[in-house]
Amino acid sequence: MKLNSKTNNWINWSGSVKCNPREILMPESQQEIISIIQNCMVQKSSIRVVGSGHSFTELVVTSGTLVSLDLLKGITSDIKADNVATVFAGTKLQWLGKKLLELNLAQENLGDIDVQSLAGAISTGTHGTGIKLGSVSTQIKEITLLTANADVIVCSESINSDIFKAAQISLGTLGIITEIKLQLLPAYKLKYVKGKTTLDECLYNIENYKTENRNFEFYWFPNTNIVQTKSMNITDEKIMKRSFFKYFNDIILENVVFKLLSELCRIFPFLCKAVSKISAAAISTGVDINFSAKIYATPRFVKFQEMEYSFPANNVVAILNEIRECINTSYFNVHFPIEVRFVKADNIYLSPAFQRESVYIAIHMYKGMEYKKYFEAIENIFKKYDGRPHWGKIHTRTAKDFSQLYPMWNKFQDIRMQLDPEGLFMNDYLKKIMIQ
Ligand SMILES: Cc1cc2nc3c(=O)[nH]c(=O)nc-3n(C[C@H](O)[C@H](O)[C@H](O)COP(=O)(O)OP(=O)(O)OC[C@H]3O[C@@H](n4cnc5c(N)ncnc54)[C@H](O)[C@@H]3O)c2cc1C
């Protein structure tokens, strides 16, 4: 087992969450994790597990033991004929994507970055876009979980099925996930088309956009009527070479130039409106064709705070119109685009897409800029539409709200109490969102 001894300070990706754990441990085997759990149980010291630290909320904060599974990574066994692979929980999605491609396999869908750990991604319900595609958690066939009693529980749709539905999205409250069996697809290529249109046109034709493309999302630039559309569909066409144009767009425009403009907005917030208009005017259109793992994710060098909620998909037009009205009348200094994605309904107890075909709407604010008033105003709209917040992103909701938003809330809490009666895996933030 390695001790991360350089420093005991921990900080998340956005820099908004910090903690000083008593120790940061990096076990290399299931047996070492069992020893950690047993020691913490004896010492009555809490444990939190961290993936890549890309959540915006205080999920992994602890003054006790912080466990990183960075050394527990890779694919554990031969791939089965039905394209099911067992993956160690600490495996990073980017590594997994490359390895799977070598094996001529791929994940069904992914979000817009790939630096998360597999267990971290599934534990907060990380999703991509596509109305016929579920979140990453829906790709799971089986989970191996170490609980507070140091029991090893294997769960799936057929074994311990209630625990499985709870563990597919559990915020690390049921124990430490060590292995995940994933249902994969044969490797596939995606044709990725970036377009530009107006918000009005996009909302008018949203049913077509979302049903006629395998993956569809759009970004609306506040204080303009402009959106960038992104659609992806499976293709047999030849891979397109990485052109200078694409490099210029992904790295220079979307990161370097956007970072400079964002810094301008941080120093002179009144420039936000103009910067949003400049960014909208500079939207590029284009096509890219490549294997899926090389298409889904893009580099993100510009740091921000984010709030994202999920809603019944047919509310998308009404919600976007209310957000537009709110931004137009409240004069918020915001230049980051608003992201809109679609996700298939599922049956996972704590999934924001639980039993409803969903639209996810995300708002962002550049790191270092005041975001609370803007997020509060938009969250008030989100609340009106039965919004369920993304578990890894900023929100102000508590256990009382969740007990009304999630039909299987009590069932999840019963399972959590059964597996961790003494709250070994809890922290103050989790108490607020889990316990009424
Ligand atoms: C730039 C950026 C882009 C993003 N894009 C998307 C996106 O496209 N779609 C989307 O849905 N989300 C997105 N997110 C959110 C992100 O995917 C989630 O917050 C995700 O949980 C982060 O994964 P992580 O490995 O960093 O986990 P962490 O943030 O480190 O941990 C998340 C949770 O997982 C738990 N956990 C981690 N490992 C284990 C384990 N082995 N056993 C039990 N519990 C564990 C932790 O305790 C914690 O509760 C984005 C975030 C950022 C910063």
The ligand as an SDF file (V2000), in Angstrom:
LIG
                    3D

 53 58  0  0  0  0  0  0  0  0999 V2000
  -14.5670   19.6000  -16.4400 C   0  0  0  0  0  0  0  0  0  0  0  0
  -15.6480   18.6570  -15.9810 C   0  0  0  0  0  0  0  0  0  0  0  0
  -16.4690   18.0630  -16.9220 C   0  0  0  0  0  0  0  0  0  0  0  0
  -17.4740   17.1860  -16.5150 C   0  0  0  0  0  0  0  0  0  0  0  0
  -18.2870   16.6170  -17.4730 N   0  0  0  0  0  0  0  0  0  0  0  0
  -19.3090   15.8230  -17.0800 C   0  0  0  0  0  0  0  0  0  0  0  0
  -20.1900   15.2450  -18.0470 C   0  0  0  0  0  0  0  0  0  0  0  0
  -20.0100   15.4000  -19.2470 O   0  0  0  0  0  0  0  0  0  0  0  0
  -21.2460   14.5090  -17.5850 N   0  0  0  0  0  0  0  0  0  0  0  0
  -21.4720   14.3230  -16.2450 C   0  0  0  0  0  0  0  0  0  0  0  0
  -22.4580   13.6940  -15.8830 O   0  0  0  0  0  0  0  0  0  0  0  0
  -20.6290   14.8170  -15.3180 N   0  0  0  0  0  0  0  0  0  0  0  0
  -19.5620   15.5440  -15.7130 C   0  0  0  0  0  0  0  0  0  0  0  0
  -18.7080   16.0410  -14.7650 N   0  0  0  0  0  0  0  0  0  0  0  0
  -18.8840   15.6180  -13.3700 C   0  0  0  0  0  0  0  0  0  0  0  0
  -18.0470   14.3580  -13.0810 C   0  0  0  0  0  0  0  0  0  0  0  0
  -18.1910   13.3830  -14.0930 O   0  0  0  0  0  0  0  0  0  0  0  0
  -18.4960   13.7160  -11.7780 C   0  0  0  0  0  0  0  0  0  0  0  0
  -18.4260   14.6410  -10.7380 O   0  0  0  0  0  0  0  0  0  0  0  0
  -17.6870   12.4640  -11.4320 C   0  0  0  0  0  0  0  0  0  0  0  0
  -18.2110   11.9050  -10.2520 O   0  0  0  0  0  0  0  0  0  0  0  0
  -16.2150   12.7500  -11.2420 C   0  0  0  0  0  0  0  0  0  0  0  0
  -15.4960   11.5320  -11.2100 O   0  0  0  0  0  0  0  0  0  0  0  0
  -14.2080   11.4100  -10.2740 P   0  0  0  0  0  0  0  0  0  0  0  0
  -13.5060   10.1540  -10.6440 O   0  0  0  0  0  0  0  0  0  0  0  0
  -13.4600   12.6620  -10.3100 O   0  0  0  0  0  0  0  0  0  0  0  0
  -14.9020   11.1800   -8.8620 O   0  0  0  0  0  0  0  0  0  0  0  0
  -14.7620   12.0500   -7.5120 P   0  0  0  0  0  0  0  0  0  0  0  0
  -15.2960   13.4060   -7.7780 O   0  0  0  0  0  0  0  0  0  0  0  0
  -13.4170   11.9230   -6.9780 O   0  0  0  0  0  0  0  0  0  0  0  0
  -15.7900   11.2410   -6.5900 O   0  0  0  0  0  0  0  0  0  0  0  0
  -17.1570   11.2270   -6.8950 C   0  0  0  0  0  0  0  0  0  0  0  0
  -17.9030   10.2840   -5.9560 C   0  0  0  0  0  0  0  0  0  0  0  0
  -17.5140    8.9470   -6.2460 O   0  0  0  0  0  0  0  0  0  0  0  0
  -17.1590    8.2870   -5.0370 C   0  0  0  0  0  0  0  0  0  0  0  0
  -16.1910    7.2530   -5.3520 N   0  0  0  0  0  0  0  0  0  0  0  0
  -15.0660    7.3660   -6.0800 C   0  0  0  0  0  0  0  0  0  0  0  0
  -14.4500    6.1640   -6.1640 N   0  0  0  0  0  0  0  0  0  0  0  0
  -15.1990    5.2950   -5.4660 C   0  0  0  0  0  0  0  0  0  0  0  0
  -15.1080    3.8970   -5.1710 C   0  0  0  0  0  0  0  0  0  0  0  0
  -14.1010    3.1590   -5.6190 N   0  0  0  0  0  0  0  0  0  0  0  0
  -16.0680    3.3090   -4.4130 N   0  0  0  0  0  0  0  0  0  0  0  0
  -17.1050    4.0470   -3.9410 C   0  0  0  0  0  0  0  0  0  0  0  0
  -17.2560    5.3550   -4.1940 N   0  0  0  0  0  0  0  0  0  0  0  0
  -16.3130    5.9690   -4.9450 C   0  0  0  0  0  0  0  0  0  0  0  0
  -16.5980    9.4020   -4.1620 C   0  0  0  0  0  0  0  0  0  0  0  0
  -16.6050    9.0490   -2.7870 O   0  0  0  0  0  0  0  0  0  0  0  0
  -17.5740   10.5280   -4.4760 C   0  0  0  0  0  0  0  0  0  0  0  0
  -18.7250   10.3990   -3.7010 O   0  0  0  0  0  0  0  0  0  0  0  0
  -17.6760   16.8940  -15.1370 C   0  0  0  0  0  0  0  0  0  0  0  0
  -16.8330   17.4850  -14.1840 C   0  0  0  0  0  0  0  0  0  0  0  0
  -15.8270   18.3570  -14.6030 C   0  0  0  0  0  0  0  0  0  0  0  0
  -14.9240   18.9860  -13.5780 C   0  0  0  0  0  0  0  0  0  0  0  0
  1  2  1  0
  2  3  1  0
  2 52  2  0
  3  4  2  0
  4  5  1  0
  4 50  1  0
  5  6  2  0
  6  7  1  0
  6 13  1  0
  7  8  2  0
  7  9  1  0
  9 10  1  0
 10 11  2  0
 10 12  1  0
 12 13  2  0
 13 14  1  0
 14 15  1  0
 14 50  1  0
 15 16  1  0
 16 17  1  0
 16 18  1  0
 18 19  1  0
 18 20  1  0
 20 21  1  0
 20 22  1  0
 22 23  1  0
 23 24  1  0
 24 25  2  0
 24 26  1  0
 24 27  1  0
 27 28  1  0
 28 29  2  0
 28 30  1  0
 28 31  1  0
 31 32  1  0
 32 33  1  0
 33 34  1  0
 33 48  1  0
 34 35  1  0
 35 36  1  0
 35 46  1  0
 36 37  1  0
 36 45  1  0
 37 38  2  0
 38 39  1  0
 39 40  1  0
 39 45  2  0
 40 41  1  0
 40 42  2  0
 42 43  1  0
 43 44  2  0
 44 45  1  0
 46 47  1  0
 46 48  1  0
 48 49  1  0
 50 51  2  0
 51 52  1  0
 52 53  1  0
M  END
$$$$
